[in-house]
Amino acid sequence: MCVYQMTHKNLLSCLVVVSLVFISACSNQTSDQNSTNNNSSTTKKKVIRIAIGTQDQTINTVTGGAVIREEKLLEKYLPKTGKYENVEYKIEWTSYTSGPPITNKMLANQIDIGMMGDFPLTINVTTFQQKGNGVKSIYIASLAYSPNGAGNAVMVPKNSSINSLTQLKGKQVSVPFGSAAHGMLLRAFRNVGINPDKDVTLISQSPEVGGSSLKTGQIDAHANFVPFGELFPFRGFARKIFDGAETGIPTFHGVLVRSDFAKENPEVVVAYLKALLEANKMFREQPEAMATNIEKWCGVEREVMYMFFGPSGLQQINPTIRQVNFDALKNSVVTLKQLGRLDASVNPEDVTKWADDSYLRQAMKEIGLNYDEVANAKDFVISGEDAQTKEPIKDPKMAAQLWLKGNDKVMNFASIKNMMTMLQKLKAEGKQNQGVVFVHDRNNGWKLLAENSFYVQNGNEISAFLTQKDAQDFAQKSGVKVVDFQGLQQFYAQTQ
């Protein structure tokens, strides 16, 4: 029998061995855990929220909102390399009926990028200056604009006897208070000698409520912004008596971003602006197709969309930040201060400090565009040849257009006379009243719905006008009469 005797020396040796084994095992386990944690940390994706607030029915925002959203253009340009290699993007889109809710959400850090008109934009930036806790709201790009205020409008019920602003004295007029349309209305009243505080009763109504009031005759007139000045007449219950372009004051919609978001994710902001540039390009190259898509996405009829963004439309699309935009903002500051809706300390000359076009310049650089060339690009106007006679279209102000139901493309005409001839031909084929006719104001080139316009016929030349007064002034020079669209149709029906 063999007996093993444990000596003190043997005991120490065993303890050392056991300790080493234990330490080694623990070390290996810890190493395995660290490796797992490291692998987990390297594979876990960083989430970047991109919250965008737009206004689907305020169609000036569509190239910055609905088109990017529906065509997945932002996803196309988001960075995926470098510090963004292991990033998961959480894109959140929300749509509102006006700018103020977007401002509130931006202040609460629930929206990173927002779109709104010049008046709400002014309130947005100045509110951030007061309540942003060091965070600013930065104006980084422009959307659609009008250099003279086209798009804002004053409307009356379709069968109203009122044809001018002066006839609104003593009447009740509604408008969304604090909007660009509100500023336009106040200036327009003063220009014709009406004191908006004493001579009329002004009430605040949203576009939806104002439209309903026009339908039911509960108000004498309603003023609103894009696109309602064309949308309500197109839907048949209102008639435009004044276009904001008559004030000569520019208006636009712009893109804003929270400064903290832009600082942390500048490449994401650039990606968004690349998407905006592509959306603009799509409208320029295929206006009818994009207008048709917008009707599906936003519920605004394609013909109304085309009135604004088609060739010779009421609005032009230019993403750059220019003097025309600053002029609009200066007017917003002055008007909002007069209304008591803006702090008296806000200086109109400071509006240039609200903008930073460096992100847009970088976006253009990366896709091969020249900022100055885009800024100075010519307006998008009607061109090509006449659908009836094949003659070249030389004067967009004298041109006419016809968009037949079921057709993908608009028919262009060098003159209203040629368009009327085509209408008679279509009538003979049984296609009467199956489309929308556009004409253009002879004095200013604004695109008009033919059925709501006034005409002066002098021989073979037919001129269209937005207002009856402008038509009468022009007719007196030639010794002829003013006719409406129905009268024009009757004349051509008799001569065919």
Helices and strands as residue ranges (DSSP letters): H 8-43, E 46-54, G 59-61, H 66-70, H 73-77, G 82-84, E 87-95, H 100-107, E 113-117, H 118-131, E 137-146, E 153-157, G 165-168, E 172-175, H 180-191, E 201-204, H 207-216, E 221-224, H 228-234, E 238-243, G 244-247, E 251-258, H 259-264, H 266-285, H 287-298, H 302-309, E 316-317, H 323-338, G 348-354, H 358-367, H 371-375, G 396-398, E 400-404, E 411-413, H 416-428, E 435-440, E 447-449, G 450-452, E 454-458, E 461-465, H 468-478, E 482-484, H 485-495
